[in-house]
Amino acid sequence: MMLLETLSRATSQDVAILKSAEVQLREWEINPGFYSTLLKICSEYNIDPSVRWMAALTFKNGVDRYWRRTAPK
């Protein structure tokens, strides 16, 4: 799955890899089903914990950005 690979790259210590993964995640965050897929990844215990953590962090940031009362419309 491309999202899993991108989340894995987002945990990289290499700044170039990390930045490209962050850009890709930002592009996907407005797509329908993105956040529900992140939640599924968070609940899969056979996935690397750092990738699950990144999925949870991405989900949290999306809630702050799009679902709060002060979110841009």
Buried (B, 14 or more C-beta within 10 A) or exposed (E): EEBBEBBBBBBBEEEEBBEBBBEBBEEBBEEEEBBEBBEEBBEEEEBEEEBBEBBBBBBEEBEEEEEEEEEEE
